[in-house]
Amino acid sequence: MSRMLSQFVHQFGQKLIRKRLLEPIDESKRPVAHLNTLNLVILGVGGMLMTFMYVVTGGLAKYIAGPAIIISLLVAALGCMLFGLYYAEFAAWVPRSGSAYLYSYVMMGQLYAFVIGWNSILPLVMGTAILARASSFIFDSLIGNHISQALQETFSLHLPYSLATYADFFALGLVLLMTGLLVLGARESILVTKISIGINILLLIFIIITGFVKGDLRNWKLTEQDYKLNTSGSRDIHALGGLGLLGSGGFAPFGFEGILQGAATCFYYYFGVDGIATKGVEALNPHRSIPWSIVITIFICFLAYSGVSAAFTLVVPYHQIQPHDPLPQIILHSWWLPTRYFLTIGTLCNFISRIHSAMFRMPSLIYTMAEDGLLFRVLTRIHVRTGTRVVAIMSAGNLTGLMALLFRFTDLLDLVSVGTLLIYSLVAFSVLVLRYQPDQNLSKNENTEENIGALDLDEHPLDSEPEARNSNILKRLWFPSSTTPTRKSGQIVYRCASLLVLLMIILSLILVQWSSQAFSAHSGYTSVTVLLMLLITGVTAIIWRQPQNPIPLYFKVPALPLLPLVSIFVNIYLMMQITSGTWAIFGIWNVIGFLIYFGYGIRHSLEENNEQLPPSSTSQTLDKNTPTAESS
């Protein structure tokens, strides 16, 4: 009985780590290398420069970070810069253009890929809902806030914490309109996209110039008394800061905690760096152009975002910013008031264009996961006349519309942030683990016997009798028997890395609780923190001693294993800054995902079906219908 149970557990575990094999692509269809560093930077800036920052920045400055939102943006920029480097190496392992979902399916296994794919859908859906909600705010401000007043009187939601104060039917209608256009076969226009980016750049320039001409540095040196005089009698209930309604004044009114919470939210500002990292196949000199273009792109976007944030907080004191309507405020302080209508209409058009682009890319990942059998097959249905992925488009559109209708703007943003940080951490973990693994068979056409032989060779040094059983375990961990990775050394790294993630989660929870007590030396957290840091250092040293794979890749992340581990820890700590209500929604999202996977996906996946077919009938090309990097 125990033997049968053990066999069942082993087979079930093998299903979770099944990997997708690549079929060699036709050389005539291989992408031609034609992108230099400048091309990659233009591509990255165009995809990364977010328009909704005009709406988001006001709330972040007023309730979370104050003028120190600039530091929050810098922390987020550094984190995303590292993620871009990890993504570049992750993409280098798989000789295909694709997404984190594809790369993890090929290199890490099915369950890992599902977690990344499912949680990549979340930022796409929530990000589009944010754009819809932001468009509603901008249009409402343009016509004197009549829509919000009418909806608040008619459809007020006196329901739980995370729901909006009123149902935003304008945002819902906008999403459904875009969904309908996609179902009817509307395509993304390159000309419209270029015009949208042009409007965005002009608006950035106007805001930054206005801020530095009309701004006043005294707005960065306000005292608590200054805002009390201006907000006496205020009943603002939207505050998120932990040091009072509007902090304690100065450049960082909410302190270090506010800066970190702002950084966690600002991570989505740089969403899209993977669009550069996956272009290694098309880059002329990927070893140099990929990392440099990532760094330059994020630096340019940081300058733009920090310039807008500085302009808002210099022109208007942070405690007087209208959180969802900062754009008209800064225009009212400009030297030419008629620009309000031109720029507000331009911003609204820009938002609508971005919604269309986001809706165009979103169904691609859903369709691909359904085609692999990890989501319901009905999502792969194609409209006969228009040739569109009608069910995937409608599912994505309906879910996005529901989120835009019911959820608060800040909670949508927090959900995007926690999903993005999780994906960043998983990619960093993948790079850390893969560097210490032996060579893997990625192709369906390679000889299986060679693989088996390779496995036997890997296992040979560890199965020798009696030396392997009698040798000291710590000695084997510190002095590996081979200079190249083996199965055993790869397993050691995988288990040590998993243990490190667990220790970092515990350490982050303790640090968050300890910070609430102002890091008091008399609390019992000191000894526990020191012990955890010693354990983390020791386990990291074990990984460091293991042999790395010498395979030549067009890009490799430096300073392994230290750099990915630092990034994972920072990401986990920033995730701890997210509110408990957001974590509850995120937990529900993942519970639904696991129910779908274990109830349907694990039995209907492509790899499960391929195991029951002869090898000749299982050939598939991954490039077909694979989502682009922007899709995930």
C-alpha positions in Angstrom: 0.0 0.0 0.0 2.8 2.4 1.0 4.6 1.5 -2.3 1.5 2.3 -4.4 1.1 5.6 -2.5 4.8 6.5 -3.0 4.5 5.7 -6.7 1.3 7.8 -7.0 3.0 10.8 -5.3 6.0 10.4 -7.6 3.9 10.3 -10.8 1.9 13.3 -9.6 5.1 15.2 -8.9 6.4 14.4 -12.3 3.3 15.9 -13.9 3.9 19.2 -12.0 7.4 19.6 -13.4 6.8 18.4 -17.0 8.6 20.7 -19.4 7.7 21.7 -22.9 10.1 20.6 -25.6 11.1 22.9 -28.5 11.0 21.9 -32.1 13.9 23.3 -34.1 12.7 26.2 -36.2 13.3 26.5 -39.9 16.4 28.6 -40.5 14.6 30.6 -43.2 12.1 31.7 -40.6 14.6 32.7 -38.0 14.4 36.4 -37.1 17.1 38.5 -38.7 19.3 40.5 -36.3 18.6 44.2 -37.1 18.1 46.1 -33.8 20.8 48.2 -32.4 20.8 49.9 -28.9 19.0 53.0 -30.1 16.2 50.9 -31.7 15.8 48.9 -28.5 15.7 52.1 -26.4 13.0 53.6 -28.6 11.0 50.4 -28.5 11.3 50.2 -24.7 10.5 53.9 -24.0 7.4 53.7 -26.3 6.1 50.7 -24.4 7.0 51.7 -20.9 6.1 55.3 -20.6 2.7 55.1 -18.8 0.1 57.7 -19.3 -2.0 57.0 -16.2 0.9 58.3 -14.0 -0.8 61.8 -14.2 -3.7 60.3 -12.2 -1.7 57.9 -10.0 1.0 60.4 -9.0 -1.4 62.7 -7.2 -2.7 59.9 -4.8 0.8 58.6 -4.2 2.2 62.0 -3.3 -0.8 63.0 -1.1 -1.3 59.8 0.9 1.7 57.6 0.7 5.1 59.2 0.0 4.7 63.0 -0.3 7.4 64.7 -2.4 9.6 61.7 -1.6 7.7 59.8 -4.3 10.8 60.7 -6.4 12.9 58.4 -4.1 10.1 55.7 -4.4 10.4 55.9 -8.2 14.2 55.6 -7.9 13.9 52.4 -5.8 11.4 50.9 -8.2 13.6 51.9 -11.2 16.6 50.1 -9.7 14.5 47.0 -8.9 13.1 46.9 -12.4 16.6 47.4 -14.0 17.8 44.3 -12.2 14.6 42.4 -13.3 15.3 43.4 -16.9 18.8 41.8 -16.6 17.4 38.6 -15.1 14.8 38.5 -17.9 17.5 38.9 -20.5 19.4 35.9 -19.2 16.1 33.9 -18.8 15.3 34.6 -22.5 18.9 33.7 -23.5 18.3 30.1 -22.2 15.5 29.6 -24.7 16.3 30.4 -28.4 12.8 31.8 -29.1 10.9 35.1 -28.9 8.3 34.7 -26.3 7.1 35.5 -22.8 8.0 34.6 -19.2 5.3 31.9 -19.4 6.9 30.2 -22.4 10.4 30.4 -20.9 9.3 29.0 -17.6 7.4 26.2 -19.3 10.5 25.1 -21.2 13.0 25.6 -18.4 11.2 25.2 -15.1 8.2 23.0 -15.6 4.4 23.1 -16.0 3.2 24.3 -12.5 5.9 27.0 -12.4 4.8 28.2 -15.8 1.1 28.2 -14.8 1.8 30.3 -11.7 3.8 32.8 -13.9 1.2 32.8 -16.7 -1.8 33.1 -14.3 -0.2 36.0 -12.4 0.8 37.7 -15.6 -2.8 37.9 -16.6 -3.5 39.8 -13.4 -1.4 42.9 -14.1 -2.6 43.0 -17.7 -6.3 42.9 -16.6 -5.8 45.3 -13.7 -3.6 47.7 -15.7 -6.2 48.0 -18.4 -8.9 48.6 -15.7 -6.7 51.4 -14.2 -6.5 53.0 -17.6 -10.3 52.8 -18.0 -10.8 54.2 -14.5 -8.3 57.0 -15.2 -10.0 57.9 -18.4 -13.3 58.2 -16.5 -11.6 60.6 -14.0 -10.2 62.7 -16.7 -13.4 62.9 -18.7 -15.4 63.6 -15.6 -13.1 66.5 -14.6 -13.5 67.9 -18.1 -17.3 68.2 -17.8 -17.4 69.4 -14.2 -17.6 66.1 -12.3 -21.2 65.6 -13.2 -20.8 61.8 -14.0 -19.2 61.0 -10.6 -21.9 63.0 -8.8 -24.7 61.3 -10.6 -23.3 57.8 -10.2 -22.6 58.4 -6.5 -26.2 59.3 -5.9 -27.6 56.5 -8.0 -25.1 53.6 -7.7 -23.3 54.1 -4.4 -21.6 51.0 -3.1 -21.9 50.7 0.7 -20.1 47.4 0.6 -16.7 46.0 1.7 -13.3 47.7 2.0 -11.9 47.2 -1.5 -15.0 48.3 -3.5 -15.2 51.8 -4.9 -17.6 54.4 -3.5 -19.7 54.1 -6.6 -20.0 51.8 -9.6 -18.1 53.4 -12.5 -20.3 52.6 -15.5 -18.4 55.0 -17.7 -15.2 52.9 -17.3 -17.2 49.7 -17.8 -18.7 51.1 -21.0 -15.3 52.1 -22.3 -13.8 48.7 -21.8 -16.8 46.9 -23.4 -16.6 49.3 -26.4 -12.9 48.4 -26.9 -13.8 44.7 -26.5 -16.5 44.9 -29.1 -14.1 46.6 -31.6 -11.6 43.8 -31.1 -14.2 41.1 -31.6 -15.3 42.8 -34.8 -11.7 42.6 -36.1 -10.2 46.0 -35.3 -6.4 46.0 -35.5 -3.8 48.0 -33.6 -2.7 51.0 -35.6 1.0 51.9 -35.6 0.1 55.4 -36.7 -2.3 55.9 -33.7 0.3 54.4 -31.4 2.9 56.9 -32.6 0.5 59.8 -32.2 -0.3 58.6 -28.7 3.3 58.5 -27.8 3.9 62.0 -29.3 1.0 63.4 -27.2 2.4 61.8 -24.1 5.9 63.3 -24.7 4.5 66.8 -25.4 2.4 66.6 -22.2 5.4 65.5 -20.2 7.4 68.4 -21.5 4.6 70.9 -20.7 4.2 69.6 -17.1 7.9 69.5 -16.3 8.5 73.0 -17.6 5.5 74.3 -15.8 6.6 72.7 -12.6 10.1 74.1 -12.7 9.0 77.6 -13.8 6.0 78.0 -11.5 7.1 75.7 -8.7 8.1 76.7 -5.2 10.8 74.8 -3.2 8.9 75.8 0.1 6.4 73.1 -0.9 9.0 70.5 -0.1 9.7 72.0 3.3 6.2 72.2 4.7 5.6 71.6 8.4 2.8 69.7 10.0 1.4 73.0 11.2 1.2 74.3 7.6 -1.1 71.6 6.4 -3.2 71.6 9.6 -4.0 75.3 8.9 -5.1 74.4 5.3 -7.0 71.2 6.1 -8.9 72.1 9.3 -12.3 70.6 9.1 -11.4 68.2 6.3 -13.0 64.8 6.4 -10.9 63.2 3.8 -11.2 59.4 4.3 -8.9 58.2 1.6 -5.6 58.5 3.6 -3.3 55.5 3.4 -0.3 56.8 5.3 0.4 55.4 8.7 1.6 58.7 10.4 -1.7 60.6 10.4 -4.0 61.9 7.7 -1.3 63.7 5.7 2.0 62.7 7.4 4.3 65.0 9.3 5.4 67.5 6.7 8.7 68.0 5.0 10.1 66.2 1.9 9.3 62.7 3.3 6.1 63.3 5.4 5.4 59.6 5.7 9.0 58.5 6.5 10.9 55.5 5.3 7.8 53.3 5.4 5.9 55.6 3.1 8.8 55.6 0.6 8.9 51.8 0.5 5.1 51.6 0.2 5.3 54.1 -2.7 8.1 52.1 -4.3 6.0 48.9 -4.2 3.2 50.8 -6.0 5.6 52.4 -8.5 6.9 49.1 -9.8 4.2 49.0 -12.4 5.4 52.3 -13.8 8.3 50.3 -15.4 6.2 47.4 -16.6 7.3 46.4 -20.1 11.0 46.1 -19.6 10.6 42.4 -20.7 9.8 43.8 -24.2 13.5 44.7 -24.6 14.9 41.6 -22.8 13.1 39.2 -25.3 14.6 40.9 -28.3 18.0 39.1 -28.0 17.4 37.1 -31.1 16.8 40.2 -33.2 19.6 42.4 -31.6 22.8 43.0 -33.5 25.0 42.7 -30.5 22.8 41.3 -27.7 25.7 40.9 -25.2 26.1 44.7 -25.1 22.9 46.2 -26.5 20.4 44.3 -24.4 21.7 45.4 -20.9 22.6 48.9 -22.1 19.2 49.5 -23.7 17.4 48.2 -20.5 19.5 50.6 -18.3 19.0 53.6 -20.7 15.3 53.0 -21.1 14.6 52.8 -17.4 16.8 55.8 -16.7 14.8 57.9 -19.3 11.5 56.8 -17.9 12.7 57.5 -14.4 13.6 61.1 -15.4 10.2 61.5 -17.0 8.3 60.1 -14.0 10.4 61.9 -11.4 10.0 65.2 -13.4 6.2 64.9 -13.4 6.2 64.0 -9.7 8.5 66.9 -8.9 6.4 69.3 -10.9 3.2 68.3 -9.2 4.6 68.6 -5.7 6.5 71.9 -6.4 3.5 73.6 -7.9 0.8 72.3 -5.5 1.6 71.4 -1.8 1.3 67.7 -1.6 -1.6 67.9 1.0 -3.7 70.0 -1.5 -3.3 67.7 -4.5 -6.6 66.3 -5.7 -5.6 62.6 -5.9 -7.5 61.7 -9.1 -7.3 65.1 -10.8 -3.8 66.6 -10.5 -3.6 67.5 -14.2 -6.1 70.3 -14.3 -4.5 71.7 -11.1 -1.1 72.1 -12.6 -2.6 73.6 -15.7 -4.5 76.1 -13.6 -1.1 77.2 -12.2 0.4 77.5 -15.7 0.7 80.7 -17.7 -1.9 79.9 -20.3 -5.3 78.6 -19.0 -6.9 77.7 -22.3 -4.3 74.8 -22.5 -6.4 73.0 -19.9 -8.9 71.7 -22.5 -6.4 70.9 -25.2 -4.2 69.0 -22.9 -7.0 67.2 -21.0 -8.6 66.1 -24.3 -5.2 65.0 -25.5 -4.6 63.0 -22.3 -8.0 61.4 -22.6 -7.3 60.4 -26.3 -4.0 59.0 -25.1 -5.6 56.9 -22.4 -8.2 55.5 -24.9 -5.4 54.6 -27.3 -3.5 52.8 -24.5 -6.7 50.9 -23.5 -7.1 49.7 -27.1 -3.4 48.6 -27.2 -3.7 46.8 -23.9 -6.9 45.1 -24.9 -5.3 44.0 -28.1 -2.4 42.3 -26.3 -4.2 40.9 -23.3 -6.1 37.9 -24.9 -2.9 36.5 -26.4 -1.6 35.0 -23.2 -5.0 33.7 -22.3 -5.3 32.1 -25.7 -1.8 30.5 -25.5 -2.4 29.0 -22.1 -5.8 27.6 -23.2 -4.1 26.2 -26.4 -1.6 24.4 -24.1 -4.6 23.0 -22.2 -3.8 24.8 -18.9 -6.9 26.9 -19.2 -10.3 25.9 -20.7 -10.1 24.9 -24.4 -13.2 27.0 -25.2 -10.9 30.0 -24.9 -9.2 29.0 -28.1 -12.3 29.5 -30.3 -11.8 31.7 -33.4 -14.5 33.8 -34.9 -15.2 32.3 -38.4 -15.7 35.6 -40.2 -13.3 38.0 -38.5 -10.6 35.5 -37.5 -10.4 37.0 -34.0 -9.9 35.0 -30.7 -13.5 35.9 -29.8 -13.8 33.9 -26.5 -10.4 35.0 -25.1 -11.1 38.6 -26.0 -14.6 38.6 -24.4 -13.4 36.8 -21.3 -10.5 39.3 -20.9 -12.8 42.3 -21.6 -15.6 41.2 -19.2 -13.1 40.6 -16.4 -11.4 44.0 -17.0 -14.8 45.7 -17.2 -15.9 44.2 -13.9 -12.7 45.3 -12.2 -13.0 48.8 -13.5 -16.7 49.0 -12.5 -16.4 47.9 -8.9 -12.8 48.3 -7.5 -11.1 51.4 -6.2 -8.3 52.9 -8.1 -5.7 52.4 -5.4 -6.6 48.7 -4.9 -6.4 48.1 -8.7 -2.9 49.6 -8.5 -1.9 47.5 -5.5 -3.0 44.3 -7.2 -0.9 45.2 -10.3 2.1 45.9 -8.0 1.8 42.6 -6.0 1.4 40.6 -9.2 4.3 42.3 -10.9 6.6 41.9 -7.9 5.7 38.2 -7.7 6.6 37.7 -11.4 9.9 39.6 -11.0 10.8 37.4 -8.0 10.0 34.2 -9.9 12.1 35.2 -12.9 15.0 36.1 -10.5 14.6 32.7 -8.8 14.6 30.9 -12.2 17.9 32.6 -13.3 19.5 31.7 -9.9 18.5 28.0 -10.2 19.2 27.5 -13.9 22.8 28.8 -13.7 23.6 25.8 -11.5 21.8 23.1 -13.4 23.4 20.6 -15.9 22.6 21.0 -19.6 19.0 20.3 -20.4 17.4 18.8 -23.5 15.2 21.5 -25.0 14.5 19.9 -28.4 12.1 17.1 -29.3 14.4 15.8 -32.0 17.4 15.0 -29.8 18.2 11.4 -29.0 16.6 10.3 -25.8 19.3 7.7 -25.1 21.9 10.5 -24.9 19.8 12.1 -22.2 19.5 8.9 -20.2 23.3 8.5 -20.5 23.8 12.0 -19.3 21.7 11.4 -16.3 23.6 8.2 -15.4 26.9 10.1 -15.6 25.5 12.8 -13.3 24.4 10.3 -10.8 27.5 8.1 -10.9 29.7 10.1 -8.5 26.9 10.2 -5.9 25.9 6.6 -6.1 29.4 5.1 -5.6 29.7 2.6 -2.8 30.6 3.0 0.0 32.3 6.5 -0.3 29.1 8.4 -1.1 27.2 7.1 1.9 30.0 7.5 4.4 31.3 10.9 3.3 30.6 13.9 5.3 27.5 15.8 4.1 28.9 19.3 4.9 32.1 18.5 3.1 30.2 17.5 0.0 28.2 20.7 0.2 31.3 22.9 0.5 33.6 20.9 -1.8 31.6 19.6 -4.7 33.1 16.5 -6.4 32.6 18.0 -9.9 33.6 21.3 -11.6 30.5 21.2 -13.8 26.9 21.0 -12.6 25.4 17.5 -11.9 21.9 16.5 -11.1 22.8 16.4 -7.4 24.4 19.8 -7.3 21.4 21.2 -9.2 19.1 19.7 -6.6 21.2 21.2 -3.8 20.9 24.6 -5.3 17.1 24.3 -6.0 16.5 23.2 -2.4 18.8 25.8 -0.9 17.2 28.6 -3.0 13.7 27.5 -1.9 14.8 27.5 1.7 16.3 31.0 1.3 12.9 32.3 -0.1 11.2 30.8 3.0 13.7 32.4 5.3 13.4 35.8 3.5 9.7 35.7 3.8 10.0 35.1 7.6 12.7 37.8 7.9 10.5 40.3 5.9 7.5 39.7 8.2 9.7 40.2 11.3 11.2 43.4 9.9 7.8 44.8 9.0 6.6 44.1 12.6 9.8 45.4 14.0 9.7 48.7 12.0 6.2 49.4 13.5 8.0 49.5 16.9 10.7 51.9 15.5 13.3 49.0 15.6 13.3 49.0 19.3 16.4 47.2 20.7 14.4 45.9 23.7 12.0 43.9 21.5 12.5 40.2 21.0 13.0 40.7 17.2 16.8 41.4 17.4 18.0 37.9 18.2 15.6 36.3 15.7 16.7 38.7 12.9 20.4 38.0 13.6 19.8 34.2 13.6 17.9 34.4 10.3 20.6 36.5 8.7 23.2 34.0 9.7 21.2 31.2 8.3 20.7 33.1 5.0 24.4 33.8 4.8 25.3 30.1 5.4 22.8 28.8 2.8 23.9 31.4 0.3 27.5 30.3 0.8 26.5 26.7 0.0 25.0 27.8 -3.3 28.1 29.9 -4.1 30.3 26.8 -3.7 28.3 24.8 -6.3 29.6 24.7 -9.9 27.9 26.9 -12.5 26.9 25.9 -16.0 29.6 27.1 -18.4 27.1 27.2 -21.4 27.8 30.4 -23.5 24.8 32.7 -23.4 24.5 36.1 -25.2 24.0 37.6 -21.7 24.6 36.5 -18.2 23.7 38.2 -14.9 26.8 39.1 -12.9 27.4 38.4 -9.2 25.5 35.2 -8.8 24.1 34.1 -6.4 24.1 37.4 -4.5 22.3 39.7 -6.9 19.2 37.6 -7.5 18.9 36.9 -3.8 19.1 40.6 -2.9 16.4 41.3 -5.6 14.1 38.6 -4.3 14.4 39.8 -0.7 13.7 43.5 -1.7 10.7 42.3 -3.7 9.3 40.3 -0.9 9.9 43.1 1.6 8.1 45.6 -0.8 5.2 43.1 -1.2 4.8 43.2 2.6 4.0 46.9 2.3 0.8 46.1 0.3 -2.4 46.3 2.3 -4.1 43.2 3.8 -7.2 43.8 1.7 -5.2 43.6 -1.5 -3.5 40.4 -0.3 -7.0 38.9 0.3 -8.0 39.6 -3.3 -4.7 38.4 -4.6 -5.2 35.2 -2.6 -8.6 34.6 -4.0 -7.3 35.1 -7.5 -4.6 32.5 -7.0 -7.0 30.0 -5.3 -9.2 30.3 -8.4 -6.2 29.7 -10.6 -5.1 26.6 -8.7 -8.6 25.2 -8.8 -8.6 25.6 -12.5 -5.1 24.0 -12.8 -5.6 21.0 -10.5 -9.2 20.5 -11.6 -8.7 20.9 -15.4 -5.3 22.0 -16.6 -3.2 19.1 -15.2 -5.4 16.6 -17.0 -5.9 18.4 -20.3 -2.5 19.9 -20.8 -0.7 19.5 -24.1 2.2 17.6 -22.5 -0.2 15.2 -20.7 -1.8 14.4 -24.1 1.5 14.1 -25.9 2.7 11.4 -23.4 -0.2 9.2 -24.7 0.7 9.7 -28.4 3.5 8.3 -30.5 6.5 10.7 -30.8 5.8 11.4 -34.5 2.4 12.9 -33.7 3.5 15.2 -31.0 5.5 17.7 -33.0 4.5 21.3 -32.4 6.1 24.6 -33.0 6.1 27.0 -30.0 6.5 30.1 -32.1 3.0 29.8 -33.5 0.5 31.9 -31.5 3.1 32.5 -28.8 2.4 35.8 -27.0 4.9 38.6 -27.5 6.9 39.9 -24.6 4.4 42.8 -24.2 1.7 40.3 -23.5 3.1 39.2 -20.3 
